[in-house]
Amino acid sequence: MTSLPFDPNDEALRCLVEALTESGQAVSIFDAEDNLRYANKTYQGMFLGSYNGPLTFTGILRHAHRNGLGVRIDDNDVEAFIARTLPRRRSVPRKSFETDLVDGRWFWIDHTVLPNGWVLSVGADITTLKNNEKSLRQAHEAALNASQTDQLTGLPNRRHILGLLDESLAANEGTGSGLCVAVIDIDHFKAINDAHGHEAGDAVLEHFARYCRERVRVQDRVGRTGGEEFLLLLPEVRVDDAVRIIDRIRDGFPAAVLEHSGLELPCTFSAGVTEALPDDDRSSILRRADRALYAAKEEGRNRTRIGSKEEH
């Protein structure tokens, strides 16, 4: 293919330059020594402002950084940024990448190294696409969180906490660092509902969830498995320490009174706790914890009982 003849007076060429100048895209051309030879209006606004030189690639980056222009530099160290960028600048003939600016905009950059060493960069504003992507990601995360959360208490729901139990059992199998599981039941909850209505019952559940969250360790997880029943996962502890954690939760409960619509509602709970065994799965460990909870209720409630290994 033969090249078209170049005529500096050609109207088509003038139109091209005008189009590049007015384009919303950011266009720049640097020569082989990295001196800026052409920049359209968008590029000038992004990097130059009123800057008059020296119009070298590094000089422009330093000026932009000093004046709140150009690309966002995470560590705010422009010299380190230049040191990382220069070796890659002409490493391949063509590359494309996205970059974000100090002013919050995002651009998709097509970066081309010409045979003579000159560099052509064309950037398209993709801010709207990035914002849409962020909105979709946030919506997905919100939907996922809603699907895993008990609406009343804000705790993990049954499906989520049981999934966390499976993960905890697998982790304990690999590390042997210990795992205890407690099934917790609010005492006389039906009587509260029957006497004072479901709003009072809901207030009790919310009160327990809040109280429990405040008193467990960061690595512990508590979820609502249904009704007035909760599941507590205690990683990296043995059963005696697990009982102490549950007692710490209970410490204020016998005397704690929840005030709701002028009512005084005493709150206590019973708990069955057991320690994970090497061959435990979800069913076996929950079965021992449930039996221990039943024993706590049979003995008068407001207490913790341990599920023995012999019941495995």
TORFINU-818756 format. One line per 5 residues: number of its first residue (from 1); their letters; for each residue x, y, z of N, C-alpha, C. Coordinates in Angstrom, 1 decimal, decimal comma, padded with zeros to 4 digits. Each point is the difference from the previous one (the first is absolute). Example, Ala and Ser with C-alpha at 12.3 -4.5 7.8 and 13.67 -1.06 7.14 Angstrom:
2
1> AS> 013,2 -005,7 007,8 -000,9 001,2 000,0 000,9 001,2 000,0; -000,4 001,1 -000,7 000,9 001,1 000,0 -000,8 001,1 000,8 .
END
This chain:
312
1> MTSLP> 000,9 -001,2 000,0 -000,9 001,2 000,0 000,9 001,2 000,0; -000,3 001,0 -000,9 000,8 001,2 000,0 -000,6 001,0 001,0; 000,9 000,9 000,5 -000,4 001,0 001,0 -000,7 001,2 -000,8; -000,9 000,6 000,7 -000,6 001,2 -000,6 000,9 001,1 000,1; 000,1 000,9 -001,0 000,9 001,1 000,0 -000,3 001,0 001,1 .
6> FDPND> 001,0 000,6 000,7 -000,2 000,9 001,1 000,1 001,4 -000,5; -001,1 000,8 000,2 000,0 001,4 -000,4 -000,4 000,8 001,2; 000,9 000,9 000,6 -000,4 000,7 001,2 -001,1 000,9 -000,2; -000,3 000,4 -001,3 -001,2 000,9 -000,2 -001,3 -000,8 -000,3; 000,1 -001,3 000,0 -001,1 -000,9 -000,3 -001,2 000,3 001,0 .
11> EALRC> -001,2 000,3 -000,5 -001,1 000,2 000,8 -000,4 -001,2 000,9; 000,2 -001,2 -000,5 -000,3 -001,2 000,7 000,9 -000,1 001,3; 001,3 000,4 -000,2 000,9 000,0 001,1 -000,4 001,0 001,1; -000,4 001,2 -000,5 -000,4 001,0 000,9 -001,2 -000,4 000,8; -000,9 -000,6 -000,7 -001,3 -000,5 000,7 000,4 -001,1 001,0 .
16> LVEAL> 001,0 -000,8 -000,3 000,4 -001,1 000,9 000,6 000,6 001,3; 000,9 001,0 -000,2 000,6 000,7 001,2 -001,1 000,7 000,8; -001,0 000,6 -000,6 -001,0 000,7 000,7 -000,9 -001,0 000,7; -000,3 -001,1 -000,6 -000,8 -001,1 000,7 000,7 -000,5 001,2; 001,3 -000,3 -000,1 000,8 -000,4 001,1 000,0 001,0 001,1 .
21> TESGQ> 000,1 001,2 -000,3 000,1 001,1 001,0 -001,3 000,1 000,7; -001,1 -000,1 -000,7 -001,3 000,1 000,7 -000,6 -001,3 000,5; 000,7 -001,1 -000,3 -000,5 -001,3 000,5 000,0 -000,1 001,5; -001,0 -000,7 000,5 -000,1 -000,3 001,4 001,1 -001,0 000,4; 000,6 -000,7 -001,0 001,1 -000,9 000,3 001,3 000,8 000,4 .
26> AVSIF> 000,8 -000,6 000,8 001,3 000,7 000,3 001,1 -000,6 -000,9; 000,5 000,9 -000,8 001,0 -000,4 -001,0 001,3 000,7 000,2; 001,1 -000,8 000,0 001,4 000,6 000,2 000,9 -000,8 -000,9; 001,1 000,7 -000,4 001,1 -000,6 -000,8 001,3 000,5 000,7; 000,8 -001,0 000,4 001,4 000,3 000,5 001,0 -000,6 -001,0 .
31> DAEDN> 001,1 000,8 -000,2 001,0 -000,5 -000,9 000,9 -001,0 000,7; 001,0 -000,5 -000,7 000,9 -001,1 000,6 000,7 000,4 001,2; 000,2 001,3 000,2 000,7 000,5 001,2 -001,0 000,4 001,1; -001,3 -000,3 -000,2 -001,1 000,2 000,9 -000,3 001,5 000,2; 000,2 000,8 -001,0 -000,5 001,3 000,0 -001,4 000,1 -000,6 .
36> LRYAN> -000,9 000,7 000,6 -001,3 000,1 -000,5 000,0 000,8 -001,3; -000,5 -000,6 -001,1 -000,1 000,7 -001,3 -001,4 000,4 -000,4; -001,0 -000,7 000,6 -001,4 000,4 -000,3 -000,8 -000,4 001,2; -001,0 000,9 000,4 -001,0 -000,4 001,0 -001,3 000,8 -000,3; -001,0 -000,8 000,0 -001,3 000,7 -000,3 -000,6 000,7 001,2 .
41> KTYQG> -001,1 000,6 -000,1 -000,6 000,8 001,1 -000,3 -000,9 001,2; -000,5 -001,2 -000,2 -000,3 -000,8 001,1 001,2 -000,4 000,8; 001,1 -000,4 -000,7 001,2 -000,4 000,7 000,6 001,2 000,7; 000,0 001,1 -000,6 000,5 001,2 000,7 -000,7 000,3 001,3; -001,4 -000,1 000,0 -000,7 000,2 001,2 000,3 -001,1 001,0 .
46> MFLGS> 000,3 -001,2 -000,4 000,2 -001,1 001,0 001,4 000,2 000,6; 001,0 000,4 -000,7 001,4 000,0 000,5 000,7 001,3 000,1; -000,3 001,0 -000,9 000,8 001,2 -000,1 -000,6 001,2 000,6; -001,2 000,2 -000,1 -000,5 001,3 000,5 000,7 001,2 -000,7; 000,6 000,8 000,8 000,7 001,2 -000,5 001,5 -000,3 -000,1 .
51> YNGPL> 000,4 -001,2 000,1 001,4 -000,4 000,0 000,7 000,3 -001,4; 001,2 000,6 000,0 000,7 000,3 -001,2 001,3 -000,8 -000,2; 000,3 -000,8 000,9 001,2 -000,8 -000,2 000,9 -000,1 001,2; 001,0 -000,9 -000,1 000,4 -000,8 -001,3 -001,0 -001,1 -000,2; -000,4 -000,1 -001,3 -001,0 -000,9 -000,4 000,5 -001,4 -000,3 .
56> TFTGI> 000,6 -000,6 001,0 000,5 -001,4 000,0 -001,0 -000,8 000,7; 000,0 -001,3 -000,2 -000,9 -000,9 000,6 000,1 000,1 001,5; 001,2 -000,1 000,6 000,2 000,1 001,4 -000,3 001,4 000,6; 000,4 001,0 -000,8 -000,3 001,3 000,5 -001,5 000,3 000,1; -000,8 -000,5 -001,0 -001,4 000,1 000,1 -000,6 -000,8 001,2 .
61> LRHAH> 000,5 -001,2 000,2 -000,5 -000,7 001,2 000,2 000,7 001,3; 001,2 000,6 000,1 000,4 000,7 001,3 -000,9 001,2 000,1; -000,2 000,7 -001,1 -000,8 001,2 000,1 -001,5 -000,3 000,3; -000,5 -001,1 -000,6 -001,4 -000,4 000,3 -000,2 -000,4 001,4; 001,0 -000,7 000,6 -000,1 -000,5 001,4 000,0 001,2 000,9 .
66> RNGLG> 000,9 001,0 -000,3 000,1 001,2 000,9 -001,3 000,8 000,0; -000,7 000,0 -001,1 -001,2 000,9 -000,2 -001,3 -000,7 000,0; -000,1 -001,2 000,5 -001,3 -000,7 000,1 -000,5 -000,4 -001,3; 000,8 -000,4 -001,0 -000,4 -000,4 -001,3 000,4 -001,4 -000,3; -000,4 -000,6 -001,1 000,6 -001,2 -000,5 -000,6 -001,2 000,8 .
71> VRIDD> 000,8 -001,1 -000,1 -000,4 -001,3 000,5 000,1 000,0 001,5; -000,9 -000,8 000,6 000,1 -000,2 001,5 001,1 -001,0 000,3; 000,9 000,4 000,9 001,1 -000,8 000,5 -000,3 -000,5 001,4; -000,1 -001,3 000,1 -000,5 -000,5 001,3 000,8 000,3 001,2; 001,4 -000,1 -000,2 000,8 000,3 001,2 000,5 001,5 000,0 .
76> NDVEA> -000,5 000,8 -000,9 000,3 001,4 -000,1 001,5 000,3 -000,2; 000,7 -001,0 -000,5 001,5 000,2 -000,3 000,2 000,0 -001,5; 000,1 001,2 -000,5 000,1 000,2 -001,5 001,3 -000,6 -000,5; 001,1 000,1 000,8 001,2 -000,5 -000,5 000,0 -001,5 -000,1; -000,6 -000,7 001,0 -000,1 -001,4 -000,1 -000,9 -000,4 -001,2 .
81> FIART> -001,1 000,8 -000,2 -000,9 -000,3 -001,1 000,8 000,1 -001,3; 000,8 001,0 -000,2 000,8 000,2 -001,2 001,0 -001,2 -000,2; 000,6 -000,4 001,1 001,0 -001,1 000,0 -000,7 -001,3 -000,5; -001,3 -000,2 000,4 -000,7 -001,2 -000,4 -000,5 000,1 -001,4; -000,3 001,2 -000,5 -000,6 000,2 -001,3 001,0 000,0 -001,1 .
86> LPRRR> 001,1 000,7 000,1 000,9 000,2 -001,1 000,5 -001,4 -000,6; 000,4 -001,0 000,8 000,4 -001,2 -000,7 -001,1 -000,7 -000,8; -001,2 000,2 000,3 -001,1 -000,6 -000,7 -000,6 000,8 -001,1; 000,5 001,2 -000,1 -000,6 001,0 -001,0 000,1 -000,5 -001,4; 001,2 -000,5 -000,4 000,2 -000,5 -001,3 000,3 -001,5 -000,1 .
91> SVPRK> -000,5 -000,7 001,0 000,3 -001,5 000,1 -000,7 -000,8 -001,0; -001,1 000,4 -000,5 -000,8 -000,7 -001,0 -000,5 001,0 -001,1; -000,2 -000,4 -001,2 -000,5 000,9 -001,0 -001,3 000,6 000,2; -000,9 -000,8 000,7 -001,3 000,6 000,2 -000,6 -000,7 001,3; -000,7 000,9 000,8 -000,7 -000,6 001,2 -001,1 000,9 000,3 .
96> SFETD> -001,0 -000,5 000,7 -001,2 000,7 000,4 -000,2 -000,2 001,5; -000,4 001,1 000,7 -000,2 -000,1 001,5 -000,9 001,1 000,4; -000,6 -000,2 001,2 -000,8 001,0 000,6 000,7 000,8 001,1; -000,3 001,2 000,1 000,7 000,8 001,1 -001,0 001,0 000,5; 000,1 000,3 001,3 -000,9 001,0 000,6 000,8 001,3 000,3 .
101> LVDGR> -000,7 001,1 -000,1 000,6 001,3 000,2 -000,3 000,6 001,4; 000,8 001,0 000,3 -000,2 000,6 001,3 -001,4 000,6 000,1; -000,6 000,5 -001,1 -001,3 000,6 000,1 -001,2 -001,0 000,0; 000,3 -001,3 000,1 -001,0 -001,1 000,1 -000,4 -000,6 -001,3; 000,5 000,5 -001,2 -000,4 -000,6 -001,3 000,9 -001,2 -000,2 .
106> WFWID> -000,5 -000,9 -000,9 000,7 -001,2 -000,4 000,2 000,1 -001,5; 001,2 -000,4 -000,5 000,2 000,0 -001,5 000,6 -001,4 -000,4; -000,4 -000,4 -001,2 000,6 -001,2 -000,6 001,0 000,4 -001,0; 001,2 -000,4 000,2 001,2 000,6 -000,8 000,4 -001,1 -001,0; 000,1 000,4 -001,2 000,7 -000,8 -001,1 001,3 000,6 -000,2 .
111> HTVLP> 001,1 -000,7 000,3 001,4 000,5 000,0 000,7 -000,7 -001,1; 000,5 000,7 -001,0 000,7 -000,6 -001,2 001,4 000,6 -000,2; 001,0 -000,9 -000,1 001,3 000,4 -000,2 000,3 -000,1 -001,5; 000,2 001,1 -000,7 000,3 -000,1 -001,5 001,4 -000,5 -000,3; 000,2 -000,4 -001,2 001,3 -000,5 -000,4 001,2 000,9 000,3 .
116> NGWVL> -000,3 001,3 -000,1 001,1 001,0 000,2 000,2 000,3 001,5; -000,7 -000,7 000,9 000,1 000,3 001,4 -000,9 001,0 000,6; -000,8 000,7 -000,9 -001,0 000,9 000,5 -001,2 -000,8 000,7; -000,7 000,7 000,9 -001,0 -000,7 000,7 -001,3 000,8 -000,2; -001,1 -000,7 -000,4 -001,3 000,6 -000,2 -000,9 -000,6 001,1 .
121> SVGAD> -000,7 000,8 000,7 -000,9 -000,4 001,0 -001,4 000,6 -000,2; -001,0 -000,8 000,0 -001,4 000,4 -000,2 -000,8 -000,5 001,1; -000,6 000,9 000,8 -000,8 -000,4 001,2 -001,4 000,4 -000,2; -000,9 -001,0 000,3 -001,5 000,2 -000,1 -000,5 000,0 001,5; -000,9 001,0 000,2 -000,6 000,2 001,3 -001,0 -001,2 000,3 .
126> ITTLK> 000,3 -000,8 001,0 -000,9 -001,1 000,3 -000,6 000,2 001,4; -000,1 001,2 000,5 -000,4 000,3 001,3 -001,5 -000,6 000,2; -000,8 000,3 -000,9 -001,4 -000,5 000,1 -000,1 -001,5 000,1; 000,8 -000,7 -000,8 000,1 -001,5 000,0 000,5 -000,4 001,4; 001,0 000,6 000,5 000,6 -000,4 001,3 -001,1 000,2 001,1 .
131> NNEKS> -000,7 001,2 -000,1 -001,0 000,2 001,0 -001,1 -001,0 000,0; -000,4 -000,4 -001,3 -001,0 -001,0 -000,1 000,5 -001,3 000,5; 001,2 -000,3 -000,2 000,6 -001,3 000,5 000,0 000,0 001,5; 000,4 001,2 000,6 000,0 000,1 001,4 -001,4 -000,2 000,6; -001,0 000,6 -000,7 -001,4 -000,1 000,5 -000,5 -001,5 -000,1 .
136> LRQAH> 000,4 -000,6 -001,1 -000,4 -001,5 -000,1 000,7 -000,8 001,1; 001,2 000,3 000,2 000,8 -000,8 001,0 -000,6 000,2 001,4; -000,4 001,3 000,3 -000,6 000,3 001,3 -001,4 -000,7 000,1; -000,7 000,0 -001,1 -001,3 -000,6 000,1 000,1 -001,5 000,2; 001,0 -000,6 -000,7 000,2 -001,4 000,2 000,4 -000,3 001,5 .
141> EAALN> 000,9 000,8 000,5 000,5 -000,2 001,4 -001,2 000,1 001,0; -000,8 001,0 -000,3 -001,2 000,3 000,9 -001,0 -001,2 -000,1; -000,2 -000,5 -001,2 -000,9 -001,2 -000,2 000,6 -001,2 000,7; 001,3 -000,2 -000,1 000,6 -001,2 000,6 -000,1 000,2 001,5; 000,3 001,2 000,5 -000,1 000,2 001,5 -001,4 -000,3 000,5 .
146> ASQTD> -001,0 000,5 -000,8 -001,4 -000,2 000,4 -000,3 -001,5 000,1; 000,5 -000,7 -001,0 -000,3 -001,4 000,0 000,6 -000,8 001,1; 001,0 000,6 000,6 000,8 -000,7 001,1 -000,4 000,5 001,4; -000,9 001,0 000,1 -000,2 000,7 001,3 -001,4 -000,2 000,5; -000,1 -000,2 001,2 -001,3 -000,1 000,7 -000,6 001,4 000,1 .
151> QLTGL> -001,1 000,3 -000,6 -000,5 001,3 -000,1 -000,3 000,7 001,4; -000,4 -000,8 001,0 -000,4 000,6 001,3 001,3 000,4 000,8; 000,9 -001,0 000,1 001,2 000,2 000,9 001,2 000,6 -000,7; 000,1 -000,1 -001,3 001,2 000,4 -000,7 001,1 -001,0 000,1; -000,3 -001,2 000,6 001,0 -001,1 000,1 000,0 -000,8 -001,3 .
156> PNRRH> 001,0 -000,9 -000,2 -000,1 -001,0 -001,1 -001,2 -000,8 000,2; -000,7 -000,3 -001,1 -001,2 -000,8 000,1 000,4 -001,5 000,0; -001,0 -000,8 000,1 000,2 -001,5 000,2 000,9 -000,5 -001,1; -000,3 000,3 -001,3 000,8 -000,6 -001,1 001,5 000,5 000,1; 000,2 001,3 000,3 001,3 000,5 000,1 000,8 -000,5 001,2 .
161> ILGLL> -000,6 -000,1 001,1 000,8 -000,4 001,2 000,3 -001,5 -000,1; -000,9 -000,8 -000,6 000,3 -001,4 -000,2 001,2 -000,2 -001,0; 000,0 000,9 -001,1 001,1 000,0 -000,9 001,3 000,3 000,7; 000,0 001,0 000,9 001,2 000,4 000,8 000,4 -001,2 000,9; -001,0 -000,7 000,5 000,3 -001,2 000,8 000,8 -001,0 -000,8 .
166> DESLA> -000,5 -000,3 -001,2 000,8 -000,9 -000,9 001,4 000,5 -000,3; 000,2 001,3 -000,2 001,3 000,5 -000,3 000,9 -000,1 001,3; -000,6 000,2 001,2 000,7 -000,1 001,2 000,5 -001,4 000,3; -000,9 -001,0 -000,3 000,4 -001,4 000,2 001,1 -000,4 -000,9; -000,1 000,5 -001,3 001,1 -000,3 -000,9 001,3 000,6 000,4 .
171> ANEGT> 000,0 001,2 000,5 001,2 000,7 000,5 000,6 -000,7 001,2; -000,9 -000,4 000,9 000,5 -000,7 001,2 000,6 -001,3 -000,4; -000,6 -000,7 -001,0 000,6 -001,3 -000,4 001,4 000,2 -000,5; 000,2 001,1 -000,7 001,4 000,3 -000,5 001,0 000,4 001,0; -000,5 000,8 001,0 001,0 000,6 001,0 000,0 -000,7 001,3 .
176> GSGLC> -001,2 -000,6 000,4 -000,1 -000,6 001,3 000,1 001,1 001,2; -000,3 001,2 -000,3 000,1 001,1 000,9 -001,1 000,1 001,0; -001,1 -000,8 -000,2 -001,1 000,0 000,9 -001,2 000,7 -000,6; -001,2 -000,5 000,3 -001,2 000,6 -000,4 -001,1 -000,4 000,9; -000,8 000,9 000,6 -001,1 -000,3 000,8 -001,3 000,6 -000,6 .
181> VAVID> -001,1 -000,7 000,2 -001,2 000,5 -000,6 -001,1 000,0 001,1; -000,7 001,1 000,1 -001,1 000,1 001,0 -001,3 000,3 -000,6; -001,0 -000,8 000,4 -001,4 000,3 -000,4 -000,7 000,7 001,2; -000,5 001,1 -000,3 -000,6 000,9 001,1 -001,5 000,2 -000,3; -000,7 000,0 001,1 -001,5 000,1 -000,1 -000,5 001,0 001,1 .
186> IDHFK> -000,7 001,0 -000,5 -000,6 001,0 001,0 -001,0 -000,7 000,9; 000,1 000,1 001,3 -000,9 -000,7 000,9 -001,4 000,7 000,0; -001,0 -000,9 000,0 -001,4 000,4 000,2 -000,5 001,0 -001,1; 000,6 -000,2 -001,2 -000,3 001,0 -001,0 -001,5 000,0 -000,5; -000,6 -001,2 000,0 -001,4 -000,1 -000,4 -000,9 000,7 001,0 .
191> AINDA> 000,4 -000,1 001,2 -000,8 000,7 001,0 000,0 001,5 -000,1; 001,2 000,5 -000,4 000,1 001,5 -000,3 -000,9 000,4 -001,2; 000,1 -000,8 -001,0 -000,9 000,3 -001,2 -001,4 -000,1 000,4; -000,4 -001,1 000,7 -001,4 -000,1 000,3 -000,5 001,1 000,9; 000,8 000,4 001,0 -000,5 001,0 001,0 000,1 001,4 -000,6 .
196> HGHEA> 001,0 000,3 -000,8 000,3 001,4 -000,3 -000,1 000,3 -001,5; -000,1 -001,1 -000,9 -000,1 000,2 -001,4 001,4 -000,1 -000,7; -000,1 -000,2 -001,3 001,2 -000,3 -000,8 001,0 001,2 000,0; -000,5 001,2 000,1 000,9 001,1 000,0 001,0 -000,1 001,2; -000,6 -000,4 001,2 000,8 -000,1 001,2 001,0 -001,2 -000,3 .
201> GDAVL> -000,4 -001,0 -000,6 000,9 -001,2 -000,3 001,1 000,5 -000,9; -000,3 000,8 -001,0 001,0 000,5 -000,9 001,0 000,8 000,7; -000,5 000,8 001,0 000,9 000,9 000,7 001,0 -000,8 000,8; -000,5 -001,1 000,6 000,9 -000,9 000,7 001,1 -000,6 -000,9; -000,4 -000,5 -001,2 001,0 -000,5 -000,9 001,0 001,0 -000,4 .
206> EHFAR> -000,4 001,2 -000,3 000,9 001,1 -000,4 000,9 000,3 001,2; -000,5 000,0 001,2 000,8 000,3 001,2 001,1 -001,1 000,1; -000,4 -001,2 -000,1 001,0 -001,1 000,1 001,1 000,1 -001,0; -000,4 000,2 -001,3 000,9 000,1 -001,1 001,1 001,1 000,3; -000,5 001,2 000,4 000,9 001,1 000,3 000,9 -000,3 001,2 .
211> YCRER> -000,6 -000,6 001,0 000,8 -000,3 001,2 001,0 -001,0 -000,3; -000,3 -001,0 -000,8 000,9 -001,1 -000,3 001,2 000,5 -000,8; -000,3 000,8 -001,0 001,0 000,6 -000,9 001,0 000,7 000,8; -000,4 000,8 001,0 000,9 000,8 000,8 000,9 -000,8 000,9; -000,3 -001,3 000,2 000,8 -000,7 001,0 000,8 -001,2 -000,5 .
216> VRVQD> -000,2 -000,3 -001,3 000,9 -001,1 -000,6 001,2 000,6 -000,6; 001,0 -000,8 -000,3 001,2 000,4 -000,6 -000,2 000,4 -001,5; 001,0 000,7 -000,5 -000,1 000,4 -001,4 -000,1 -001,2 -000,9; 000,7 -001,1 000,3 000,0 -001,2 -000,9 -001,2 -000,9 000,2; -000,8 000,3 001,0 -001,2 -000,8 000,2 -001,2 000,4 -000,9 .
221> RVGRT> -000,9 -000,9 -000,3 -001,1 000,3 -000,8 -001,3 -000,5 000,6; -001,0 000,8 000,0 -001,3 -000,4 000,6 -001,0 000,3 -001,1; -001,0 -000,9 -000,2 -001,0 000,1 -001,0 -001,3 -000,5 000,6; -001,1 000,5 -000,6 -001,4 -000,5 000,4 -000,4 -001,1 -000,9; -000,3 -001,2 000,6 -000,4 -001,1 -000,8 -001,5 -000,2 -000,1 .
226> GGEEF> -000,7 000,8 000,7 -001,5 000,0 -000,1 -000,6 000,2 001,3; -001,2 000,7 000,0 -000,7 000,2 001,3 000,8 000,7 001,0; 000,1 -000,6 001,2 000,8 000,5 001,1 001,4 -000,7 000,1; 000,4 -000,7 -001,0 001,2 -000,8 000,1 001,2 000,6 -000,8; 001,2 000,0 000,6 001,1 000,6 -000,6 001,2 -001,1 000,0 .
231> LLLLP> 000,9 000,2 -000,9 001,2 -000,8 -000,1 001,2 000,8 000,2; 000,9 -000,4 000,9 001,3 000,7 000,2 001,1 -000,8 -000,3; 000,9 000,5 -000,9 001,2 -000,7 -000,4 001,2 000,6 000,7; 000,8 -000,8 000,7 001,2 000,5 000,8 001,2 -000,7 -000,5; 000,7 000,5 -001,0 001,2 -000,6 -000,5 001,2 000,2 001,0 .
236> EVRVD> 000,9 -001,0 -000,1 001,3 000,1 000,8 -000,2 000,0 001,5; -001,0 -000,7 000,5 -000,2 -000,1 001,4 -000,3 -001,5 000,3; 000,3 -000,3 001,3 -000,5 -001,3 000,5 -001,3 000,2 000,8; -000,6 -001,1 000,4 -001,3 000,1 000,5 -000,1 000,9 001,3; 001,0 -000,1 000,9 000,0 000,7 001,2 000,0 001,5 -000,2 .
241> DAVRI> 000,8 000,4 -001,0 000,1 001,5 -000,4 -001,4 000,4 -000,6; -000,6 -000,9 -000,8 -001,2 000,3 -000,7 -001,1 000,2 001,1; 000,0 -000,8 001,0 -001,0 000,2 001,1 000,2 001,4 000,7; 001,3 000,4 000,1 000,2 001,3 000,7 -000,5 001,1 -000,9; 000,2 -000,1 -001,4 -000,5 001,0 -000,9 -001,5 000,1 000,1 .
246> IDRIR> -000,7 -001,1 000,1 -001,5 000,0 000,1 -000,4 000,6 001,3; 000,7 -000,3 001,1 -000,3 000,5 001,3 000,2 001,6 000,0; 001,0 000,4 -000,8 000,2 001,5 -000,1 -001,2 000,6 -000,6; -000,6 -000,7 -001,1 -001,2 000,6 -000,6 -001,1 000,0 001,0; -000,1 -001,1 000,8 -001,1 -000,1 000,9 000,1 000,9 001,2 .
251> DGFPA> 001,2 000,4 000,4 000,2 000,7 001,3 -001,1 001,0 000,3; -000,3 000,8 -000,9 -001,0 001,1 000,3 -001,5 -000,5 -000,2; -000,1 -001,1 -000,6 -001,4 -000,4 -000,5 -001,0 -000,3 001,1; 000,4 -000,8 001,1 -001,1 -000,3 001,0 -000,6 001,3 000,6; 000,8 001,0 000,2 -000,5 001,3 000,5 -000,4 001,0 -001,1 .
256> AVLEH> 000,4 -000,3 -001,2 -000,3 000,9 -001,1 -001,5 000,1 -000,3; -000,5 001,1 -000,1 -001,4 000,2 -000,3 -000,2 000,9 -001,2; -000,6 -000,5 -001,0 -000,3 000,8 -001,2 -001,3 000,7 000,1; 000,1 001,3 -000,1 -001,2 000,9 000,0 -000,5 000,1 -001,4; -001,3 -000,3 -000,1 -000,6 000,1 -001,4 -001,5 000,5 000,2 .
261> SGLEL> -000,3 001,2 -000,5 -001,3 000,5 000,1 -000,6 000,0 001,4; 000,9 000,4 001,0 -000,4 000,0 001,3 000,0 -001,3 000,8; 000,4 -001,1 -000,7 000,1 -001,3 000,6 001,4 -000,3 000,4; 000,1 -000,8 001,0 001,3 -000,5 000,5 000,1 -001,5 -000,3; 000,9 -000,3 -000,9 000,1 -001,4 -000,5 001,3 -000,6 000,4 .
266> PCTFS> 000,0 -000,9 001,0 001,2 -000,7 000,4 000,5 -000,9 -001,1; 001,3 000,0 -000,2 000,6 -000,8 -001,1 001,1 -000,9 000,6; -000,2 -001,3 -000,3 001,0 -001,0 000,3 000,1 -000,9 -001,2; 001,1 -000,8 000,0 000,1 -001,0 -001,1 000,7 -001,3 000,5; -000,3 -001,1 -000,7 000,6 -001,3 000,3 001,0 -000,3 -001,2 .
271> AGVTE> 001,0 -000,7 000,3 001,0 -000,3 -001,1 000,5 -001,4 000,2; 000,2 -000,7 -001,2 000,7 -001,3 -000,1 001,3 000,2 -000,8; 001,1 -000,4 000,5 001,3 000,3 -000,7 000,7 -001,3 -000,1; 000,7 -000,2 -001,1 000,9 -001,2 -000,2 001,2 000,4 -000,8; 001,0 -000,9 000,1 001,2 000,3 -000,7 000,1 -001,0 -001,2 .
276> ALPDD> 000,5 000,6 -001,1 000,1 -000,8 -001,3 001,0 -001,2 000,2; -000,4 -001,1 -000,5 000,8 -001,2 000,0 000,6 -000,2 -001,5; 001,0 -000,8 -000,1 000,7 -000,2 -001,3 -000,9 -000,4 -001,2; -001,0 -000,8 000,3 -000,9 -000,5 -001,1 -001,4 000,7 000,0; -000,1 001,1 000,7 -001,3 000,7 000,1 -000,4 000,6 -001,4 .
281> DRSSI> -001,3 000,0 -000,2 -000,5 000,8 -001,1 -001,1 000,8 000,6; -000,7 000,8 -000,8 -001,0 000,9 000,5 -001,1 -000,7 000,9; -000,5 -001,1 -000,5 -001,0 -000,7 000,7 000,4 -000,6 001,3; 001,2 -000,6 000,1 000,4 -000,6 001,2 000,3 001,0 001,1; 000,7 001,1 -000,3 000,3 001,0 001,0 -001,3 000,8 000,5 .
286> LRRAD> -000,9 000,2 -000,9 -001,2 000,7 000,4 -000,9 -000,9 000,8; 000,1 -001,3 -000,3 -000,8 -001,0 000,8 000,5 000,0 001,5; 001,3 000,0 000,2 000,5 000,1 001,4 -000,4 001,3 000,7; 000,2 001,1 -000,8 -000,4 001,3 000,6 -001,4 000,0 000,4; -000,9 -000,5 -000,9 -001,4 000,0 000,3 -000,4 -000,8 001,2 .
291> RALYA> 000,7 -001,2 000,2 -000,3 -000,8 001,1 000,4 000,7 001,3; 001,2 000,7 -000,1 000,4 000,8 001,2 -000,9 001,1 000,3; -000,6 000,7 -001,0 -001,0 001,0 000,2 -001,2 -000,6 000,7; -000,5 -001,1 -000,5 -001,1 -000,7 000,6 000,2 -000,2 001,5; 001,2 -000,5 000,3 000,4 -000,3 001,4 -000,1 001,3 000,8 .
296> AKEEG> 000,5 001,1 -000,5 000,0 001,3 000,7 -001,4 000,4 000,3; -000,9 -000,2 -000,9 -001,4 000,3 000,2 -000,7 -000,9 001,0; 000,3 -001,3 000,0 -000,5 -000,9 000,9 000,4 000,3 001,4; 001,2 000,6 000,2 000,6 000,3 001,3 -000,5 001,3 000,6; -000,8 000,7 -000,8 -000,6 001,3 000,6 000,3 001,2 -000,9 .
301> RNRTR> 000,7 -000,1 -001,1 000,3 001,1 -000,9 001,0 001,0 000,6; 000,3 001,0 -000,8 000,9 001,1 000,4 001,4 -000,6 000,4; 000,5 -001,0 -000,8 001,3 -000,6 000,3 000,5 -000,6 -001,2; 001,3 -000,4 000,1 000,7 -000,6 -001,2 000,4 -001,5 000,4; -000,3 -000,9 -001,0 000,4 -001,3 000,2 000,9 -000,5 -001,1 .
306> IGSKE> 000,9 -000,9 000,2 001,0 -000,4 -000,9 -000,4 -001,4 -000,7; 000,0 -000,1 -001,3 -000,3 -001,2 -000,7 001,2 -000,9 000,1; -000,1 -001,2 000,6 001,1 -000,9 000,2 000,4 -000,7 -001,3; 001,3 -000,4 000,0 000,5 -000,7 -001,2 -000,6 -001,4 -000,1; -000,5 -000,5 001,1 -000,6 -001,4 -000,1 -001,3 000,0 -000,8 .
311> EH> -000,6 001,2 -000,1 -001,2 000,1 -000,8 000,2 000,1 -001,5; 001,3 000,0 -000,4 000,3 000,2 -001,4 -000,5 -001,2 -000,8 .
END
